[in-house]
Amino acid sequence: MKQILRAAASTVAAVALVSPVYAAWPSDSPINVLVGFAPGGTTDVMVRVLAPYITKHLGGNTSMVVVNRPGASGEIAVSQVMRAKPDGYTIGVVNLPGYFFVPMYRKASYATSDLTLVARVVSDPTVMVARKDSKVTGLKVAIEALKSAPSSLTAGHNGVGTNGHLAIARLEGAAGVEFNGIPFNGSAQQKTALAGNQIDIAFLAASEVPDPENEAAPVRLLAQFTKTKVQRLSSVPTTYDLGWPVEMTAERGFAAPKGMPPEILARLEKAIEAAMKDPEYIKAARNDAPFLSFLGGAEWTQQLDAERKAYEEIARTLPKE
């Protein structure tokens, strides 16, 4: 009995020592947010606009510092988050589907099991875009052209594992066609190539084409890769409407090192959710505002696990790097 009492007393003492540490988070130390892309890009802007509202809802003297670690399509930043101490003072932004897909088709410096998803912020549908004066006036026109002449249409995307690349792969599988896929180092390059008639079609995230008429060359959105129309894209048919049930979104959100205390994860997730509902943030979010789509870390993880098999099937078709 004395041994049991001593063990119980030790447990209580340990909890008493640890709990104040969690309760004190976040202290005056800043929370570093690692971003795997250069300043000024879509992901970087999203974080910089949202961060003050997260700290507002965390309370106290909380601050967030955005740390850019560009390179390897975000892998450098993800790897640093993986190696960070799981104390709540280092988190990162992950971009899907790349974050989830890369370790499936090549050796990566991280595994998704090394991190814990905290919360999704944006779910941005992929759109198929052509110049407004293009002969490709719709998705059905593109499919018919490719059935008559495989690879006759050049289609831009942002590299293997990106939303554009996987949208092409899924559409090819569903429609039984083959595009001439052209990888680019970012959406800006894609849009420049499209404006210069160097490619026939671009696969972009919808937020990257907020005003189709005022691009360098006016463009037409041919299809959105969603089941249900996004309100802002009400005039753009979905792939499901057109008979090819293919869905692909570009998602962005936060992840933390594996092993972060549940109390900290819960507070951080709750603050992100509150920030995303903040009317001031919604006004400041601008291009992201129509695509804000909060999902808690556990739910986000379940969603990705449900999609794993479909991603793995695509990965098996790719040359091994």
C-alpha positions as a Python dict, from the first residue, in 0.01 Angstrom:
ca = {
    (1, 'M'): (0, 0, 0),
    (2, 'K'): (284, 241, 89),
    (3, 'Q'): (447, 170, -248),
    (4, 'I'): (120, 247, -426),
    (5, 'L'): (81, 571, -232),
    (6, 'R'): (441, 672, -310),
    (7, 'A'): (385, 598, -682),
    (8, 'A'): (64, 802, -681),
    (9, 'A'): (240, 1087, -504),
    (10, 'S'): (519, 1079, -762),
    (11, 'T'): (267, 1096, -1047),
    (12, 'V'): (89, 1394, -890),
    (13, 'A'): (422, 1567, -839),
    (14, 'A'): (520, 1507, -1203),
    (15, 'V'): (188, 1649, -1326),
    (16, 'A'): (231, 1947, -1096),
    (17, 'L'): (572, 2012, -1245),
    (18, 'V'): (465, 1972, -1610),
    (19, 'S'): (123, 2136, -1611),
    (20, 'P'): (247, 2490, -1534),
    (21, 'V'): (481, 2464, -1833),
    (22, 'Y'): (188, 2391, -2064),
    (23, 'A'): (-25, 2654, -1893),
    (24, 'A'): (245, 2916, -1948),
    (25, 'W'): (259, 2850, -2322),
    (26, 'P'): (301, 3070, -2508),
    (27, 'S'): (533, 3282, -2298),
    (28, 'D'): (717, 3592, -2414),
    (29, 'S'): (919, 3376, -2656),
    (30, 'P'): (800, 3411, -3018),
    (31, 'I'): (647, 3121, -3207),
    (32, 'N'): (853, 3060, -3522),
    (33, 'V'): (648, 2969, -3828),
    (34, 'L'): (858, 2807, -4101),
    (35, 'V'): (748, 2865, -4460),
    (36, 'G'): (907, 2664, -4738),
    (37, 'F'): (876, 2933, -5002),
    (38, 'A'): (1017, 3279, -5066),
    (39, 'P'): (864, 3598, -4923),
    (40, 'G'): (577, 3739, -5126),
    (41, 'G'): (441, 3410, -5253),
    (42, 'T'): (90, 3278, -5196),
    (43, 'T'): (182, 3070, -4890),
    (44, 'D'): (400, 3339, -4735),
    (45, 'V'): (131, 3605, -4770),
    (46, 'M'): (-133, 3377, -4622),
    (47, 'V'): (75, 3321, -4308),
    (48, 'R'): (178, 3684, -4263),
    (49, 'V'): (-181, 3804, -4289),
    (50, 'L'): (-320, 3534, -4057),
    (51, 'A'): (-44, 3533, -3789),
    (52, 'P'): (-150, 3850, -3601),
    (53, 'Y'): (-502, 3713, -3562),
    (54, 'I'): (-375, 3380, -3429),
    (55, 'T'): (-167, 3560, -3168),
    (56, 'K'): (-464, 3781, -3085),
    (57, 'H'): (-672, 3474, -2998),
    (58, 'L'): (-386, 3303, -2814),
    (59, 'G'): (-373, 3609, -2588),
    (60, 'G'): (-102, 3742, -2361),
    (61, 'N'): (222, 3868, -2510),
    (62, 'T'): (218, 3610, -2788),
    (63, 'S'): (405, 3685, -3110),
    (64, 'M'): (474, 3493, -3429),
    (65, 'V'): (779, 3527, -3650),
    (66, 'V'): (760, 3402, -4009),
    (67, 'V'): (1084, 3231, -4112),
    (68, 'N'): (1127, 3161, -4483),
    (69, 'R'): (1323, 2848, -4573),
    (70, 'P'): (1266, 2816, -4948),
    (71, 'G'): (1390, 2522, -5149),
    (72, 'A'): (1309, 2168, -5262),
    (73, 'S'): (940, 2251, -5305),
    (74, 'G'): (899, 2316, -4935),
    (75, 'E'): (1088, 2008, -4816),
    (76, 'I'): (1365, 2206, -4643),
    (77, 'A'): (1120, 2384, -4415),
    (78, 'V'): (921, 2067, -4342),
    (79, 'S'): (1241, 1885, -4244),
    (80, 'Q'): (1335, 2165, -4005),
    (81, 'V'): (994, 2150, -3840),
    (82, 'M'): (1033, 1773, -3806),
    (83, 'R'): (1364, 1817, -3620),
    (84, 'A'): (1245, 2102, -3398),
    (85, 'K'): (1178, 2064, -3028),
    (86, 'P'): (803, 1989, -2985),
    (87, 'D'): (748, 2265, -2732),
    (88, 'G'): (505, 2482, -2931),
    (89, 'Y'): (762, 2743, -3033),
    (90, 'T'): (831, 2603, -3383),
    (91, 'I'): (557, 2512, -3627),
    (92, 'G'): (541, 2513, -4004),
    (93, 'V'): (314, 2551, -4302),
    (94, 'V'): (251, 2250, -4524),
    (95, 'N'): (123, 2267, -4879),
    (96, 'L'): (-83, 1978, -5005),
    (97, 'P'): (-85, 1762, -5202),
    (98, 'G'): (294, 1800, -5229),
    (99, 'Y'): (368, 1750, -4859),
    (100, 'F'): (168, 1428, -4855),
    (101, 'F'): (269, 1300, -5199),
    (102, 'V'): (645, 1360, -5220),
    (103, 'P'): (748, 1078, -4979),
    (104, 'M'): (534, 838, -5182),
    (105, 'Y'): (728, 867, -5506),
    (106, 'R'): (1083, 945, -5396),
    (107, 'K'): (1311, 933, -5097),
    (108, 'A'): (1238, 1241, -4888),
    (109, 'S'): (1406, 1390, -4581),
    (110, 'Y'): (1084, 1352, -4384),
    (111, 'A'): (787, 1122, -4344),
    (112, 'T'): (438, 1253, -4280),
    (113, 'S'): (436, 1044, -3963),
    (114, 'D'): (714, 1270, -3829),
    (115, 'L'): (475, 1565, -3803),
    (116, 'T'): (133, 1633, -3657),
    (117, 'L'): (-120, 1831, -3858),
    (118, 'V'): (-262, 2119, -3654),
    (119, 'A'): (-524, 2278, -3878),
    (120, 'R'): (-614, 2337, -4241),
    (121, 'V'): (-665, 2699, -4341),
    (122, 'V'): (-726, 2702, -4716),
    (123, 'S'): (-879, 2456, -4962),
    (124, 'D'): (-822, 2611, -5302),
    (125, 'P'): (-969, 2425, -5602),
    (126, 'T'): (-752, 2355, -5903),
    (127, 'V'): (-874, 2523, -6220),
    (128, 'M'): (-795, 2448, -6582),
    (129, 'V'): (-719, 2773, -6763),
    (130, 'A'): (-670, 2873, -7127),
    (131, 'R'): (-625, 3204, -7303),
    (132, 'K'): (-957, 3364, -7383),
    (133, 'D'): (-870, 3359, -7755),
    (134, 'S'): (-765, 2993, -7746),
    (135, 'K'): (-918, 2721, -7961),
    (136, 'V'): (-957, 2525, -7638),
    (137, 'T'): (-1289, 2669, -7523),
    (138, 'G'): (-1382, 2403, -7270),
    (139, 'L'): (-1277, 2082, -7100),
    (140, 'K'): (-1479, 1869, -7341),
    (141, 'V'): (-1304, 2035, -7635),
    (142, 'A'): (-967, 1954, -7479),
    (143, 'I'): (-1060, 1590, -7416),
    (144, 'E'): (-1188, 1546, -7772),
    (145, 'A'): (-865, 1697, -7912),
    (146, 'L'): (-652, 1464, -7701),
    (147, 'K'): (-852, 1159, -7801),
    (148, 'S'): (-793, 1246, -8167),
    (149, 'A'): (-426, 1331, -8115),
    (150, 'P'): (-265, 1221, -7786),
    (151, 'S'): (-29, 1477, -7627),
    (152, 'S'): (-139, 1740, -7878),
    (153, 'L'): (-213, 1993, -7600),
    (154, 'T'): (60, 2132, -7377),
    (155, 'A'): (-45, 2168, -7015),
    (156, 'G'): (153, 2358, -6754),
    (157, 'H'): (185, 2258, -6389),
    (158, 'N'): (416, 2347, -6100),
    (159, 'G'): (607, 2019, -6082),
    (160, 'V'): (564, 1660, -5971),
    (161, 'G'): (333, 1622, -5674),
    (162, 'T'): (170, 1964, -5702),
    (163, 'N'): (-204, 2008, -5734),
    (164, 'G'): (-174, 2082, -6107),
    (165, 'H'): (35, 1775, -6179),
    (166, 'L'): (-200, 1546, -5984),
    (167, 'A'): (-508, 1706, -6142),
    (168, 'I'): (-364, 1620, -6483),
    (169, 'A'): (-282, 1264, -6372),
    (170, 'R'): (-631, 1205, -6235),
    (171, 'L'): (-800, 1358, -6539),
    (172, 'E'): (-588, 1147, -6775),
    (173, 'G'): (-693, 835, -6585),
    (174, 'A'): (-1061, 928, -6581),
    (175, 'A'): (-1083, 1037, -6946),
    (176, 'G'): (-832, 797, -7101),
    (177, 'V'): (-623, 1074, -7257),
    (178, 'E'): (-268, 1205, -7235),
    (179, 'F'): (-157, 1569, -7206),
    (180, 'N'): (189, 1696, -7291),
    (181, 'G'): (267, 1807, -6936),
    (182, 'I'): (518, 2088, -6891),
    (183, 'P'): (657, 2154, -6539),
    (184, 'F'): (731, 2509, -6425),
    (185, 'N'): (898, 2659, -6117),
    (186, 'G'): (584, 2828, -5997),
    (187, 'S'): (251, 2968, -6110),
    (188, 'A'): (397, 3301, -6220),
    (189, 'Q'): (606, 3118, -6483),
    (190, 'Q'): (301, 2922, -6594),
    (191, 'K'): (95, 3236, -6637),
    (192, 'T'): (374, 3404, -6834),
    (193, 'A'): (401, 3101, -7064),
    (194, 'L'): (24, 3095, -7113),
    (195, 'A'): (15, 3467, -7192),
    (196, 'G'): (295, 3414, -7448),
    (197, 'N'): (116, 3120, -7616),
    (198, 'Q'): (398, 2885, -7512),
    (199, 'I'): (149, 2643, -7356),
    (200, 'D'): (-214, 2570, -7441),
    (201, 'I'): (-346, 2518, -7088),
    (202, 'A'): (-239, 2600, -6733),
    (203, 'F'): (-340, 2413, -6419),
    (204, 'L'): (-353, 2664, -6134),
    (205, 'A'): (-518, 2720, -5799),
    (206, 'A'): (-830, 2932, -5827),
    (207, 'S'): (-693, 3202, -5594),
    (208, 'E'): (-411, 3257, -5843),
    (209, 'V'): (-658, 3374, -6108),
    (210, 'P'): (-875, 3620, -5914),
    (211, 'D'): (-951, 3838, -6216),
    (212, 'P'): (-931, 3639, -6544),
    (213, 'E'): (-1004, 3941, -6764),
    (214, 'N'): (-710, 4135, -6624),
    (215, 'E'): (-433, 3878, -6661),
    (216, 'A'): (-140, 3965, -6890),
    (217, 'A'): (-357, 3807, -7158),
    (218, 'P'): (-725, 3756, -7071),
    (219, 'V'): (-798, 3395, -6978),
    (220, 'R'): (-1096, 3162, -6952),
    (221, 'L'): (-1149, 2918, -6666),
    (222, 'L'): (-1248, 2591, -6834),
    (223, 'A'): (-1324, 2375, -6531),
    (224, 'Q'): (-1288, 2357, -6155),
    (225, 'F'): (-1175, 2029, -6003),
    (226, 'T'): (-1443, 2004, -5735),
    (227, 'K'): (-1762, 1813, -5663),
    (228, 'T'): (-1955, 2126, -5567),
    (229, 'K'): (-1914, 2468, -5724),
    (230, 'V'): (-1727, 2728, -5524),
    (231, 'Q'): (-1946, 3035, -5488),
    (232, 'R'): (-1689, 3265, -5644),
    (233, 'L'): (-1663, 3029, -5943),
    (234, 'S'): (-2035, 2983, -5997),
    (235, 'S'): (-2005, 3028, -6375),
    (236, 'V'): (-1726, 2769, -6409),
    (237, 'P'): (-1842, 2406, -6458),
    (238, 'T'): (-1701, 2139, -6231),
    (239, 'T'): (-1532, 1827, -6360),
    (240, 'Y'): (-1826, 1634, -6212),
    (241, 'D'): (-2073, 1848, -6410),
    (242, 'L'): (-1882, 1762, -6726),
    (243, 'G'): (-1876, 1389, -6666),
    (244, 'W'): (-1527, 1332, -6526),
    (245, 'P'): (-1545, 1286, -6146),
    (246, 'V'): (-1201, 1424, -6065),
    (247, 'E'): (-1131, 1638, -5760),
    (248, 'M'): (-809, 1816, -5671),
    (249, 'T'): (-748, 2108, -5436),
    (250, 'A'): (-443, 2297, -5317),
    (251, 'E'): (-456, 2297, -4938),
    (252, 'R'): (-248, 2496, -4694),
    (253, 'G'): (-232, 2471, -4320),
    (254, 'F'): (-15, 2427, -4013),
    (255, 'A'): (185, 2131, -3885),
    (256, 'A'): (395, 2074, -3574),
    (257, 'P'): (676, 1840, -3472),
    (258, 'K'): (557, 1500, -3359),
    (259, 'G'): (523, 1476, -2982),
    (260, 'M'): (390, 1824, -2912),
    (261, 'P'): (181, 1817, -2591),
    (262, 'P'): (-193, 1775, -2663),
    (263, 'E'): (-272, 2081, -2449),
    (264, 'I'): (-60, 2303, -2673),
    (265, 'L'): (-194, 2149, -2994),
    (266, 'A'): (-552, 2205, -2876),
    (267, 'R'): (-489, 2570, -2786),
    (268, 'L'): (-315, 2636, -3116),
    (269, 'E'): (-588, 2470, -3320),
    (270, 'K'): (-857, 2663, -3132),
    (271, 'A'): (-674, 2994, -3188),
    (272, 'I'): (-639, 2926, -3561),
    (273, 'E'): (-1010, 2848, -3587),
    (274, 'A'): (-1101, 3165, -3397),
    (275, 'A'): (-866, 3373, -3612),
    (276, 'M'): (-1025, 3241, -3931),
    (277, 'K'): (-1369, 3345, -3806),
    (278, 'D'): (-1249, 3692, -3708),
    (279, 'P'): (-1431, 3947, -3931),
    (280, 'E'): (-1118, 4162, -3946),
    (281, 'Y'): (-912, 3870, -4076),
    (282, 'I'): (-1173, 3772, -4333),
    (283, 'K'): (-1160, 4126, -4467),
    (284, 'A'): (-778, 4121, -4473),
    (285, 'A'): (-754, 3775, -4635),
    (286, 'R'): (-857, 3909, -4977),
    (287, 'N'): (-780, 3643, -5242),
    (288, 'D'): (-778, 3367, -4980),
    (289, 'A'): (-1114, 3469, -4831),
    (290, 'P'): (-1336, 3269, -5072),
    (291, 'F'): (-1132, 2955, -5007),
    (292, 'L'): (-1096, 2960, -4629),
    (293, 'S'): (-1186, 2614, -4506),
    (294, 'F'): (-1093, 2531, -4147),
    (295, 'L'): (-1039, 2169, -4060),
    (296, 'G'): (-897, 2048, -3730),
    (297, 'G'): (-578, 1847, -3731),
    (298, 'A'): (-739, 1511, -3653),
    (299, 'E'): (-1007, 1553, -3920),
    (300, 'W'): (-752, 1672, -4175),
    (301, 'T'): (-536, 1368, -4105),
    (302, 'Q'): (-836, 1135, -4149),
    (303, 'Q'): (-919, 1297, -4481),
    (304, 'L'): (-567, 1243, -4611),
    (305, 'D'): (-555, 885, -4488),
    (306, 'A'): (-875, 817, -4682),
    (307, 'E'): (-709, 950, -4999),
    (308, 'R'): (-377, 770, -4950),
    (309, 'K'): (-452, 474, -5177),
    (310, 'A'): (-544, 694, -5473),
    (311, 'Y'): (-223, 895, -5432),
    (312, 'E'): (-12, 580, -5403),
    (313, 'E'): (-155, 449, -5730),
    (314, 'I'): (-39, 765, -5908),
    (315, 'A'): (303, 749, -5738),
    (316, 'R'): (357, 396, -5872),
    (317, 'T'): (324, 524, -6228),
    (318, 'L'): (605, 777, -6189),
    (319, 'P'): (975, 712, -6260),
    (320, 'K'): (1164, 661, -5936),
    (321, 'E'): (1400, 945, -5843),
}
